[in-house]
């Protein structure tokens, strides 16, 4: 089975982690079910900045 890569979604698009990637298996049977991009501080800063920029418009939306 080929593990799929799970990436961070920041500012409307997917970004790859530069730091490293980690294998994932919630049941811990030894089979890798996904590879997760481990985001570093730079990606976290970009995500926070994107959230701050998006908040005013998002705050004006209604739940339905």
mmCIF file of the N, C-alpha and C atoms, coordinates in Angstrom:
data_MODEL
# 
_entry.id   MODEL 
# 
loop_
_atom_site.group_PDB 
_atom_site.id 
_atom_site.type_symbol 
_atom_site.label_atom_id 
_atom_site.label_alt_id 
_atom_site.label_comp_id 
_atom_site.label_asym_id 
_atom_site.label_entity_id 
_atom_site.label_seq_id 
_atom_site.pdbx_PDB_ins_code 
_atom_site.Cartn_x 
_atom_site.Cartn_y 
_atom_site.Cartn_z 
_atom_site.occupancy 
_atom_site.B_iso_or_equiv 
_atom_site.pdbx_formal_charge 
_atom_site.auth_seq_id 
_atom_site.auth_comp_id 
_atom_site.auth_asym_id 
_atom_site.auth_atom_id 
_atom_site.pdbx_PDB_model_num 
ATOM 1   N N  . UNK A 1 1  ? 0.844   -1.174 0.000  1.00 0.00 ? 1  UNK A N  1 
ATOM 2   C CA . UNK A 1 1  ? 0.000   0.000  0.000  1.00 0.00 ? 1  UNK A CA 1 
ATOM 3   C C  . UNK A 1 1  ? 0.892   1.241  0.000  1.00 0.00 ? 1  UNK A C  1 
ATOM 4   N N  . UNK A 1 2  ? 0.574   2.160  -0.853 1.00 0.00 ? 2  UNK A N  1 
ATOM 5   C CA . UNK A 1 2  ? 1.312   3.417  -0.890 1.00 0.00 ? 2  UNK A CA 1 
ATOM 6   C C  . UNK A 1 2  ? 0.653   4.405  0.067  1.00 0.00 ? 2  UNK A C  1 
ATOM 7   N N  . UNK A 1 3  ? 1.444   4.956  0.958  1.00 0.00 ? 3  UNK A N  1 
ATOM 8   C CA . UNK A 1 3  ? 0.907   5.918  1.921  1.00 0.00 ? 3  UNK A CA 1 
ATOM 9   C C  . UNK A 1 3  ? 0.661   7.249  1.224  1.00 0.00 ? 3  UNK A C  1 
ATOM 10  N N  . UNK A 1 4  ? -0.450  7.867  1.554  1.00 0.00 ? 4  UNK A N  1 
ATOM 11  C CA . UNK A 1 4  ? -0.713  9.185  0.970  1.00 0.00 ? 4  UNK A CA 1 
ATOM 12  C C  . UNK A 1 4  ? -0.098  10.255 1.866  1.00 0.00 ? 4  UNK A C  1 
ATOM 13  N N  . UNK A 1 5  ? 0.266   11.351 1.254  1.00 0.00 ? 5  UNK A N  1 
ATOM 14  C CA . UNK A 1 5  ? 0.880   12.460 1.977  1.00 0.00 ? 5  UNK A CA 1 
ATOM 15  C C  . UNK A 1 5  ? -0.193  13.443 2.421  1.00 0.00 ? 5  UNK A C  1 
ATOM 16  N N  . UNK A 1 6  ? -0.248  13.715 3.715  1.00 0.00 ? 6  UNK A N  1 
ATOM 17  C CA . UNK A 1 6  ? -1.169  14.703 4.269  1.00 0.00 ? 6  UNK A CA 1 
ATOM 18  C C  . UNK A 1 6  ? -0.390  15.988 4.492  1.00 0.00 ? 6  UNK A C  1 
ATOM 19  N N  . UNK A 1 7  ? -0.832  17.066 3.843  1.00 0.00 ? 7  UNK A N  1 
ATOM 20  C CA . UNK A 1 7  ? -0.114  18.342 3.912  1.00 0.00 ? 7  UNK A CA 1 
ATOM 21  C C  . UNK A 1 7  ? -0.915  19.386 4.657  1.00 0.00 ? 7  UNK A C  1 
ATOM 22  N N  . UNK A 1 8  ? -0.265  20.452 5.028  1.00 0.00 ? 8  UNK A N  1 
ATOM 23  C CA . UNK A 1 8  ? -0.926  21.577 5.690  1.00 0.00 ? 8  UNK A CA 1 
ATOM 24  C C  . UNK A 1 8  ? -1.678  22.410 4.657  1.00 0.00 ? 8  UNK A C  1 
ATOM 25  N N  . UNK A 1 9  ? -2.842  22.935 5.053  1.00 0.00 ? 9  UNK A N  1 
ATOM 26  C CA . UNK A 1 9  ? -3.639  23.811 4.198  1.00 0.00 ? 9  UNK A CA 1 
ATOM 27  C C  . UNK A 1 9  ? -3.559  25.203 4.800  1.00 0.00 ? 9  UNK A C  1 
ATOM 28  N N  . UNK A 1 10 ? -2.888  26.110 4.111  1.00 0.00 ? 10 UNK A N  1 
ATOM 29  C CA . UNK A 1 10 ? -2.632  27.453 4.642  1.00 0.00 ? 10 UNK A CA 1 
ATOM 30  C C  . UNK A 1 10 ? -2.978  28.491 3.585  1.00 0.00 ? 10 UNK A C  1 
ATOM 31  N N  . UNK A 1 11 ? -3.777  29.455 3.950  1.00 0.00 ? 11 UNK A N  1 
ATOM 32  C CA . UNK A 1 11 ? -4.081  30.567 3.057  1.00 0.00 ? 11 UNK A CA 1 
ATOM 33  C C  . UNK A 1 11 ? -4.723  30.153 1.745  1.00 0.00 ? 11 UNK A C  1 
ATOM 34  N N  . UNK A 1 12 ? -5.537  29.106 1.768  1.00 0.00 ? 12 UNK A N  1 
ATOM 35  C CA . UNK A 1 12 ? -6.244  28.682 0.570  1.00 0.00 ? 12 UNK A CA 1 
ATOM 36  C C  . UNK A 1 12 ? -5.509  27.675 -0.288 1.00 0.00 ? 12 UNK A C  1 
ATOM 37  N N  . UNK A 1 13 ? -4.383  27.157 0.175  1.00 0.00 ? 13 UNK A N  1 
ATOM 38  C CA . UNK A 1 13 ? -3.656  26.171 -0.613 1.00 0.00 ? 13 UNK A CA 1 
ATOM 39  C C  . UNK A 1 13 ? -2.832  25.224 0.248  1.00 0.00 ? 13 UNK A C  1 
ATOM 40  N N  . UNK A 1 14 ? -2.487  24.090 -0.319 1.00 0.00 ? 14 UNK A N  1 
ATOM 41  C CA . UNK A 1 14 ? -1.675  23.112 0.392  1.00 0.00 ? 14 UNK A CA 1 
ATOM 42  C C  . UNK A 1 14 ? -0.204  23.481 0.309  1.00 0.00 ? 14 UNK A C  1 
ATOM 43  N N  . UNK A 1 15 ? 0.504   23.292 1.409  1.00 0.00 ? 15 UNK A N  1 
ATOM 44  C CA . UNK A 1 15 ? 1.939   23.557 1.459  1.00 0.00 ? 15 UNK A CA 1 
ATOM 45  C C  . UNK A 1 15 ? 2.649   22.325 2.004  1.00 0.00 ? 15 UNK A C  1 
ATOM 46  N N  . UNK A 1 16 ? 3.846   22.088 1.546  1.00 0.00 ? 16 UNK A N  1 
ATOM 47  C CA . UNK A 1 16 ? 4.653   20.982 2.043  1.00 0.00 ? 16 UNK A CA 1 
ATOM 48  C C  . UNK A 1 16 ? 5.488   21.451 3.215  1.00 0.00 ? 16 UNK A C  1 
ATOM 49  N N  . UNK A 1 17 ? 5.672   20.584 4.179  1.00 0.00 ? 17 UNK A N  1 
ATOM 50  C CA . UNK A 1 17 ? 6.568   20.894 5.288  1.00 0.00 ? 17 UNK A CA 1 
ATOM 51  C C  . UNK A 1 17 ? 7.999   20.805 4.790  1.00 0.00 ? 17 UNK A C  1 
ATOM 52  N N  . UNK A 1 18 ? 8.794   21.703 5.243  1.00 0.00 ? 18 UNK A N  1 
ATOM 53  C CA . UNK A 1 18 ? 10.195  21.705 4.860  1.00 0.00 ? 18 UNK A CA 1 
ATOM 54  C C  . UNK A 1 18 ? 11.005  20.890 5.862  1.00 0.00 ? 18 UNK A C  1 
ATOM 55  N N  . UNK A 1 19 ? 10.562  20.889 7.117  1.00 0.00 ? 19 UNK A N  1 
ATOM 56  C CA . UNK A 1 19 ? 11.322  20.276 8.199  1.00 0.00 ? 19 UNK A CA 1 
ATOM 57  C C  . UNK A 1 19 ? 11.441  18.760 8.071  1.00 0.00 ? 19 UNK A C  1 
ATOM 58  N N  . UNK A 1 20 ? 10.315  18.064 8.107  1.00 0.00 ? 20 UNK A N  1 
ATOM 59  C CA . UNK A 1 20 ? 10.368  16.604 8.042  1.00 0.00 ? 20 UNK A CA 1 
ATOM 60  C C  . UNK A 1 20 ? 8.978   16.048 7.797  1.00 0.00 ? 20 UNK A C  1 
ATOM 61  N N  . UNK A 1 21 ? 8.909   14.743 7.635  1.00 0.00 ? 21 UNK A N  1 
ATOM 62  C CA . UNK A 1 21 ? 7.640   14.038 7.488  1.00 0.00 ? 21 UNK A CA 1 
ATOM 63  C C  . UNK A 1 21 ? 7.610   12.885 8.473  1.00 0.00 ? 21 UNK A C  1 
ATOM 64  N N  . UNK A 1 22 ? 6.413   12.500 8.889  1.00 0.00 ? 22 UNK A N  1 
ATOM 65  C CA . UNK A 1 22 ? 6.262   11.418 9.855  1.00 0.00 ? 22 UNK A CA 1 
ATOM 66  C C  . UNK A 1 22 ? 5.269   10.394 9.316  1.00 0.00 ? 22 UNK A C  1 
ATOM 67  N N  . UNK A 1 23 ? 5.553   9.122  9.545  1.00 0.00 ? 23 UNK A N  1 
ATOM 68  C CA . UNK A 1 23 ? 4.639   8.049  9.166  1.00 0.00 ? 23 UNK A CA 1 
ATOM 69  C C  . UNK A 1 23 ? 3.516   7.968  10.192 1.00 0.00 ? 23 UNK A C  1 
ATOM 70  N N  . UNK A 1 24 ? 2.315   7.624  9.714  1.00 0.00 ? 24 UNK A N  1 
ATOM 71  C CA . UNK A 1 24 ? 1.146   7.586  10.592 1.00 0.00 ? 24 UNK A CA 1 
ATOM 72  C C  . UNK A 1 24 ? 0.430   6.249  10.464 1.00 0.00 ? 24 UNK A C  1 
ATOM 73  N N  . UNK A 1 25 ? 0.074   5.689  11.601 1.00 0.00 ? 25 UNK A N  1 
ATOM 74  C CA . UNK A 1 25 ? -0.820  4.542  11.663 1.00 0.00 ? 25 UNK A CA 1 
ATOM 75  C C  . UNK A 1 25 ? -1.509  4.574  13.019 1.00 0.00 ? 25 UNK A C  1 
ATOM 76  N N  . UNK A 1 26 ? -2.778  4.991  13.057 1.00 0.00 ? 26 UNK A N  1 
ATOM 77  C CA . UNK A 1 26 ? -3.469  5.097  14.332 1.00 0.00 ? 26 UNK A CA 1 
ATOM 78  C C  . UNK A 1 26 ? -3.582  3.777  15.088 1.00 0.00 ? 26 UNK A C  1 
ATOM 79  N N  . UNK A 1 27 ? -3.610  2.658  14.387 1.00 0.00 ? 27 UNK A N  1 
ATOM 80  C CA . UNK A 1 27 ? -3.734  1.373  15.064 1.00 0.00 ? 27 UNK A CA 1 
ATOM 81  C C  . UNK A 1 27 ? -2.382  0.780  15.429 1.00 0.00 ? 27 UNK A C  1 
ATOM 82  N N  . UNK A 1 28 ? -1.305  1.401  14.945 1.00 0.00 ? 28 UNK A N  1 
ATOM 83  C CA . UNK A 1 28 ? 0.060   0.988  15.282 1.00 0.00 ? 28 UNK A CA 1 
ATOM 84  C C  . UNK A 1 28 ? 0.336   -0.477 14.987 1.00 0.00 ? 28 UNK A C  1 
ATOM 85  N N  . UNK A 1 29 ? -0.102  -0.957 13.818 1.00 0.00 ? 29 UNK A N  1 
ATOM 86  C CA . UNK A 1 29 ? 0.167   -2.342 13.436 1.00 0.00 ? 29 UNK A CA 1 
ATOM 87  C C  . UNK A 1 29 ? 1.455   -2.481 12.647 1.00 0.00 ? 29 UNK A C  1 
ATOM 88  N N  . UNK A 1 30 ? 2.105   -1.374 12.375 1.00 0.00 ? 30 UNK A N  1 
ATOM 89  C CA . UNK A 1 30 ? 3.325   -1.414 11.584 1.00 0.00 ? 30 UNK A CA 1 
ATOM 90  C C  . UNK A 1 30 ? 3.097   -1.027 10.139 1.00 0.00 ? 30 UNK A C  1 
ATOM 91  N N  . UNK A 1 31 ? 1.850   -1.057 9.684  1.00 0.00 ? 31 UNK A N  1 
ATOM 92  C CA . UNK A 1 31 ? 1.528   -0.620 8.329  1.00 0.00 ? 31 UNK A CA 1 
ATOM 93  C C  . UNK A 1 31 ? 1.369   0.897  8.316  1.00 0.00 ? 31 UNK A C  1 
ATOM 94  N N  . UNK A 1 32 ? 2.070   1.548  7.429  1.00 0.00 ? 32 UNK A N  1 
ATOM 95  C CA . UNK A 1 32 ? 1.957   3.002  7.309  1.00 0.00 ? 32 UNK A CA 1 
ATOM 96  C C  . UNK A 1 32 ? 0.741   3.320  6.454  1.00 0.00 ? 32 UNK A C  1 
ATOM 97  N N  . UNK A 1 33 ? -0.188  4.108  6.981  1.00 0.00 ? 33 UNK A N  1 
ATOM 98  C CA . UNK A 1 33 ? -1.391  4.469  6.242  1.00 0.00 ? 33 UNK A CA 1 
ATOM 99  C C  . UNK A 1 33 ? -1.321  5.869  5.657  1.00 0.00 ? 33 UNK A C  1 
ATOM 100 N N  . UNK A 1 34 ? -0.411  6.686  6.176  1.00 0.00 ? 34 UNK A N  1 
ATOM 101 C CA . UNK A 1 34 ? -0.249  8.041  5.656  1.00 0.00 ? 34 UNK A CA 1 
ATOM 102 C C  . UNK A 1 34 ? 1.110   8.580  6.076  1.00 0.00 ? 34 UNK A C  1 
ATOM 103 N N  . UNK A 1 35 ? 1.528   9.586  5.373  1.00 0.00 ? 35 UNK A N  1 
ATOM 104 C CA . UNK A 1 35 ? 2.744   10.299 5.712  1.00 0.00 ? 35 UNK A CA 1 
ATOM 105 C C  . UNK A 1 35 ? 2.324   11.751 5.954  1.00 0.00 ? 35 UNK A C  1 
ATOM 106 N N  . UNK A 1 36 ? 2.637   12.280 7.122  1.00 0.00 ? 36 UNK A N  1 
ATOM 107 C CA . UNK A 1 36 ? 2.197   13.616 7.503  1.00 0.00 ? 36 UNK A CA 1 
ATOM 108 C C  . UNK A 1 36 ? 3.363   14.588 7.395  1.00 0.00 ? 36 UNK A C  1 
ATOM 109 N N  . UNK A 1 37 ? 3.126   15.695 6.703  1.00 0.00 ? 37 UNK A N  1 
ATOM 110 C CA . UNK A 1 37 ? 4.131   16.751 6.632  1.00 0.00 ? 37 UNK A CA 1 
ATOM 111 C C  . UNK A 1 37 ? 4.148   17.463 7.977  1.00 0.00 ? 37 UNK A C  1 
ATOM 112 N N  . UNK A 1 38 ? 5.276   17.448 8.647  1.00 0.00 ? 38 UNK A N  1 
ATOM 113 C CA . UNK A 1 38 ? 5.401   18.097 9.955  1.00 0.00 ? 38 UNK A CA 1 
ATOM 114 C C  . UNK A 1 38 ? 5.832   19.538 9.717  1.00 0.00 ? 38 UNK A C  1 
ATOM 115 N N  . UNK A 1 39 ? 4.910   20.447 9.940  1.00 0.00 ? 39 UNK A N  1 
ATOM 116 C CA . UNK A 1 39 ? 5.157   21.856 9.655  1.00 0.00 ? 39 UNK A CA 1 
ATOM 117 C C  . UNK A 1 39 ? 6.039   22.484 10.725 1.00 0.00 ? 39 UNK A C  1 
ATOM 118 N N  . UNK A 1 40 ? 6.888   23.366 10.295 1.00 0.00 ? 40 UNK A N  1 
ATOM 119 C CA . UNK A 1 40 ? 7.760   24.082 11.206 1.00 0.00 ? 40 UNK A CA 1 
ATOM 120 C C  . UNK A 1 40 ? 7.182   25.429 11.587 1.00 0.00 ? 40 UNK A C  1 
ATOM 121 N N  . UNK A 1 41 ? 7.979   26.212 12.275 1.00 0.00 ? 41 UNK A N  1 
ATOM 122 C CA . UNK A 1 41 ? 7.534   27.525 12.762 1.00 0.00 ? 41 UNK A CA 1 
ATOM 123 C C  . UNK A 1 41 ? 7.148   28.453 11.631 1.00 0.00 ? 41 UNK A C  1 
ATOM 124 N N  . UNK A 1 42 ? 7.834   28.371 10.495 1.00 0.00 ? 42 UNK A N  1 
ATOM 125 C CA . UNK A 1 42 ? 7.516   29.268 9.384  1.00 0.00 ? 42 UNK A CA 1 
ATOM 126 C C  . UNK A 1 42 ? 6.129   28.990 8.817  1.00 0.00 ? 42 UNK A C  1 
ATOM 127 N N  . UNK A 1 43 ? 5.763   27.728 8.699  1.00 0.00 ? 43 UNK A N  1 
ATOM 128 C CA . UNK A 1 43 ? 4.428   27.378 8.207  1.00 0.00 ? 43 UNK A CA 1 
ATOM 129 C C  . UNK A 1 43 ? 3.379   27.783 9.241  1.00 0.00 ? 43 UNK A C  1 
ATOM 130 N N  . UNK A 1 44 ? 3.680   27.607 10.518 1.00 0.00 ? 44 UNK A N  1 
ATOM 131 C CA . UNK A 1 44 ? 2.750   28.013 11.576 1.00 0.00 ? 44 UNK A CA 1 
ATOM 132 C C  . UNK A 1 44 ? 2.524   29.522 11.538 1.00 0.00 ? 44 UNK A C  1 
ATOM 133 N N  . UNK A 1 45 ? 3.587   30.294 11.349 1.00 0.00 ? 45 UNK A N  1 
ATOM 134 C CA . UNK A 1 45 ? 3.437   31.758 11.246 1.00 0.00 ? 45 UNK A CA 1 
ATOM 135 C C  . UNK A 1 45 ? 2.584   32.132 10.047 1.00 0.00 ? 45 UNK A C  1 
ATOM 136 N N  . UNK A 1 46 ? 2.812   31.476 8.913  1.00 0.00 ? 46 UNK A N  1 
ATOM 137 C CA . UNK A 1 46 ? 2.009   31.741 7.716  1.00 0.00 ? 46 UNK A CA 1 
ATOM 138 C C  . UNK A 1 46 ? 0.537   31.401 7.963  1.00 0.00 ? 46 UNK A C  1 
ATOM 139 N N  . UNK A 1 47 ? 0.279   30.304 8.671  1.00 0.00 ? 47 UNK A N  1 
ATOM 140 C CA . UNK A 1 47 ? -1.099  29.897 8.965  1.00 0.00 ? 47 UNK A CA 1 
ATOM 141 C C  . UNK A 1 47 ? -1.789  30.916 9.870  1.00 0.00 ? 47 UNK A C  1 
ATOM 142 N N  . UNK A 1 48 ? -1.085  31.394 10.874 1.00 0.00 ? 48 UNK A N  1 
ATOM 143 C CA . UNK A 1 48 ? -1.665  32.400 11.771 1.00 0.00 ? 48 UNK A CA 1 
ATOM 144 C C  . UNK A 1 48 ? -1.943  33.691 11.009 1.00 0.00 ? 48 UNK A C  1 
ATOM 145 N N  . UNK A 1 49 ? -1.013  34.115 10.176 1.00 0.00 ? 49 UNK A N  1 
ATOM 146 C CA . UNK A 1 49 ? -1.210  35.339 9.393  1.00 0.00 ? 49 UNK A CA 1 
ATOM 147 C C  . UNK A 1 49 ? -2.402  35.190 8.449  1.00 0.00 ? 49 UNK A C  1 
ATOM 148 N N  . UNK A 1 50 ? -2.546  34.034 7.815  1.00 0.00 ? 50 UNK A N  1 
ATOM 149 C CA . UNK A 1 50 ? -3.672  33.804 6.910  1.00 0.00 ? 50 UNK A CA 1 
ATOM 150 C C  . UNK A 1 50 ? -4.993  33.819 7.682  1.00 0.00 ? 50 UNK A C  1 
ATOM 151 N N  . UNK A 1 51 ? -4.999  33.237 8.882  1.00 0.00 ? 51 UNK A N  1 
ATOM 152 C CA . UNK A 1 51 ? -6.212  33.230 9.703  1.00 0.00 ? 51 UNK A CA 1 
ATOM 153 C C  . UNK A 1 51 ? -6.592  34.638 10.139 1.00 0.00 ? 51 UNK A C  1 
ATOM 154 N N  . UNK A 1 52 ? -5.617  35.428 10.525 1.00 0.00 ? 52 UNK A N  1 
ATOM 155 C CA . UNK A 1 52 ? -5.878  36.818 10.928 1.00 0.00 ? 52 UNK A CA 1 
ATOM 156 C C  . UNK A 1 52 ? -6.451  37.604 9.751  1.00 0.00 ? 52 UNK A C  1 
ATOM 157 N N  . UNK A 1 53 ? -5.883  37.412 8.560  1.00 0.00 ? 53 UNK A N  1 
ATOM 158 C CA . UNK A 1 53 ? -6.371  38.103 7.364  1.00 0.00 ? 53 UNK A CA 1 
ATOM 159 C C  . UNK A 1 53 ? -7.791  37.681 7.002  1.00 0.00 ? 53 UNK A C  1 
ATOM 160 N N  . UNK A 1 54 ? -8.114  36.406 7.192  1.00 0.00 ? 54 UNK A N  1 
ATOM 161 C CA . UNK A 1 54 ? -9.422  35.882 6.794  1.00 0.00 ? 54 UNK A CA 1 
ATOM 162 C C  . UNK A 1 54 ? -10.509 36.165 7.825  1.00 0.00 ? 54 UNK A C  1 
ATOM 163 N N  . UNK A 1 55 ? -10.134 36.435 9.057  1.00 0.00 ? 55 UNK A N  1 
ATOM 164 C CA . UNK A 1 55 ? -11.126 36.556 10.128 1.00 0.00 ? 55 UNK A CA 1 
ATOM 165 C C  . UNK A 1 55 ? -12.196 37.612 9.896  1.00 0.00 ? 55 UNK A C  1 
ATOM 166 N N  . UNK A 1 56 ? -11.881 38.843 9.474  1.00 0.00 ? 56 UNK A N  1 
ATOM 167 C CA . UNK A 1 56 ? -12.945 39.839 9.318  1.00 0.00 ? 56 UNK A CA 1 
ATOM 168 C C  . UNK A 1 56 ? -14.065 39.383 8.378  1.00 0.00 ? 56 UNK A C  1 
ATOM 169 N N  . UNK A 1 57 ? -13.737 38.801 7.257  1.00 0.00 ? 57 UNK A N  1 
ATOM 170 C CA . UNK A 1 57 ? -14.768 38.334 6.332  1.00 0.00 ? 57 UNK A CA 1 
ATOM 171 C C  . UNK A 1 57 ? -15.505 37.133 6.907  1.00 0.00 ? 57 UNK A C  1 
ATOM 172 N N  . UNK A 1 58 ? -14.781 36.223 7.515  1.00 0.00 ? 58 UNK A N  1 
ATOM 173 C CA . UNK A 1 58 ? -15.405 35.046 8.115  1.00 0.00 ? 58 UNK A CA 1 
ATOM 174 C C  . UNK A 1 58 ? -16.362 35.437 9.231  1.00 0.00 ? 58 UNK A C  1 
ATOM 175 N N  . UNK A 1 59 ? -15.995 36.423 10.024 1.00 0.00 ? 59 UNK A N  1 
ATOM 176 C CA . UNK A 1 59 ? -16.824 36.847 11.158 1.00 0.00 ? 59 UNK A CA 1 
ATOM 177 C C  . UNK A 1 59 ? -18.165 37.424 10.714 1.00 0.00 ? 59 UNK A C  1 
ATOM 178 N N  . UNK A 1 60 ? -18.260 37.862 9.468  1.00 0.00 ? 60 UNK A N  1 
ATOM 179 C CA . UNK A 1 60 ? -19.501 38.434 8.942  1.00 0.00 ? 60 UNK A CA 1 
ATOM 180 C C  . UNK A 1 60 ? -20.436 37.377 8.378  1.00 0.00 ? 60 UNK A C  1 
ATOM 181 N N  . UNK A 1 61 ? -19.999 36.121 8.317  1.00 0.00 ? 61 UNK A N  1 
ATOM 182 C CA . UNK A 1 61 ? -20.861 35.066 7.776  1.00 0.00 ? 61 UNK A CA 1 
ATOM 183 C C  . UNK A 1 61 ? -21.829 34.574 8.844  1.00 0.00 ? 61 UNK A C  1 
ATOM 184 N N  . UNK A 1 62 ? -22.915 33.972 8.389  1.00 0.00 ? 62 UNK A N  1 
ATOM 185 C CA . UNK A 1 62 ? -23.889 33.393 9.306  1.00 0.00 ? 62 UNK A CA 1 
ATOM 186 C C  . UNK A 1 62 ? -23.719 31.874 9.291  1.00 0.00 ? 62 UNK A C  1 
ATOM 187 N N  . UNK A 1 63 ? -24.171 31.196 10.353 1.00 0.00 ? 63 UNK A N  1 
ATOM 188 C CA . UNK A 1 63 ? -23.998 29.751 10.392 1.00 0.00 ? 63 UNK A CA 1 
ATOM 189 C C  . UNK A 1 63 ? -24.868 29.001 9.374  1.00 0.00 ? 63 UNK A C  1 
ATOM 190 N N  . UNK A 1 64 ? -25.870 29.647 8.793  1.00 0.00 ? 64 UNK A N  1 
ATOM 191 C CA . UNK A 1 64 ? -26.688 29.007 7.760  1.00 0.00 ? 64 UNK A CA 1 
ATOM 192 C C  . UNK A 1 64 ? -27.262 29.956 6.815  1.00 0.00 ? 64 UNK A C  1 
# 
